[in-house]
Amino acid sequence: MSAQRIEEPWQIKAACRGPQSAVFYPPNQFERKDEKLEREARAKAICAICSVKKECLEYAIAIREQHGIWGGLNEVERKQHLAQR
């Protein structure tokens, strides 16, 4: 029997749930820089209206998430945010 992932209560309220969640991570194929910037902008626009953005960012930092947009920040931005603390 495999372990089942348990969602945090804030995750249920996340604006990124559903079909639009694909914009939060890079595609499997090559992505040009302009495509990446556009995809990240779409993801960040969803984060901007999310009621649990702060909890999401704190979670990503706590688990040292290395991929995707979490709490409105990409991987590099999260590292910078953590370094400024």
N, C-alpha and C positions, 0 to 999 in steps of 0.2 A: 504494500500500500504506500503510495507516494504522499509526501507532506503537502497539505493544501495551504496556499498562501492566504493569510487573513488580512483583509483590508482594514486600514486605519479608519476611524469614524469620519475624518475629514475627507478621505478619498471618495466617499459616497456622494459628497456635495460638490466635487470638483467639476469645473466647467469644461474640462478637457475630455470627460467621459463620452464615449460614443464614437461615431465614424470619423469625426474630425481629429481624433487622437493621433492619426498617422503623421500629422505635420510636426509633432513634437520630437520626432526621431528622424535621422537621415534615412533615405531610401537604400535599398540593397544595391542598386546600380550607382554608377558615378554621378555625382552632383556637382555642377559648376558652382563657382562662388556666388554668382548672382542668383542662382536657384536656391542656394542655401540661405542667403540673406532674405529672400522673399518668403521661403518656408518658415524661417525663424520669426519673421515679422508677423506672419499669420498666427503662429503659435503664441507669440507674446501678446497679440491683440486679444486672444482668448483669455490669457492669464490676467490681463488688465481688468477684466470684468469679473474675475473669479473671487468668490467670497472666502476661499480658503488658500489664497495665494501665499500668505505668510507661513501657514502650516506646511504647505507643499515645499517651499524653499528650505525651511528648517529641517524637514525630513530628508531632502536630497543632500543637504550638507552633513547631517548626522550619519547617513549611510555612505557618504563619499561617492554619490552617484556620479559616474564618469560620462554619461551619455544623455543627450536630449535636453529639452527645455523643461525646467522645473521651477515653479515660483517666479516665472518671468525671466529667468536667467539661463544662458547656455553654459556649457562646461567651463569655458574660460572665465566668464563673468562670475560664476560661482567660486572658482579658485581665487579670483581677485577679492570677492566679497569676504571670503574666509580669511584671507591674508590681512584685510583691513580691520578685523575684529581685535 
